[in-house]
Amino acid sequence: MDTTITLSLPQEIAIQLTANGEDLSRMALEALALQEYRASKLSIAQLQRVLGFETRVEVDDFLKKHGVELEYTYADLERDREAHRQLGL
């Protein structure tokens, strides 16, 4: 089950924030997810799920776009190897 969060903003601020056609809901979701990833409350896999990305590459691109240096640990390598084994690659 998903949780819905409602934000209340003054209309003029909402208009200003979406002046270039941005999706305010998506902006809020990305900001929250990024903050919680930086605080180590979300893993890469959770971040991928929350943001609806299909691949790890999309997550890496998102993090790079937001100035987050990517760390690829030995544990990450082992998870990737196991995923490849399960997929028969």
N, C-alpha and C positions, 0 to 999 in steps of 0.2 A: 504494500500500500504506500502511496506517495503522500507527502505532506504539502499542503498549499500554504504559502505565506503571503500576506497582504501588506503592502507598504502604502503609506499615505504621504504624498508630496504635494506641496503647493503647485497649482496648475502651471504657473509661469516657469517654475523650475523644471517640471516635467517637459514642458514645451521646449525649453532651452536645451535640455539633455537629449532630446530626440530630434533636434532641428535638422540633422543630416540623415534622418531616416532610421536611426538606431532603434533597436527593440529594447525598450526599458526593462522588460522582464528578463531578457537574456543577459543584459548588462548586469543586473542585480545578481542573477544566478552565478555568472562568471566571477564577479567580484567576491561573493561569499565563498565560492569553491576555492578560488585562488588564495584567499586569506586563510582558510582552514587548512589548505595544503601546506602553505608556508609555516603554519603553526604546528605542523606534523599531526594534525587531527584527521587528515585524509591521506590515503595511500594513492599511488599512481592509478591503480586499478579502480579505486573508488572515485577518483577525480574523473577518470574516463567514463565511468557509469553515470555520474551526476551530470556531466556535460553532454552525454549522449554521443560521444565519439566512438567510431567503429574500430579505430586502430590506435596503437600506441604512438605511431608517428604523428597523428593528429594531436595527441596530448603533448608530445614533445614540442610540436610547433606552437601550440597554445602557450606553453610555459616559456619558450624562447621569446615569443612575442611580448610577454609580460616581464621579461628580464630575469627569469629564474634560471639559474645555472643548473644544468642537468647532471645528476650524479648517477652513474651506472655502476652498481655494486656487484660483488660476486654473487650475492643472493639474487639479484636481478638476472644475472646470467644463468644461474641454475633454474630459475622459474621459466625463463625463455627456453632453455634446453628441454625442460620437462614438457612444456607446451608443444614444442616441435615434435618430441617423441610421441605424445598423445595424438598429434595430427598426422603422424606417420611421415614427417618430413625429414 
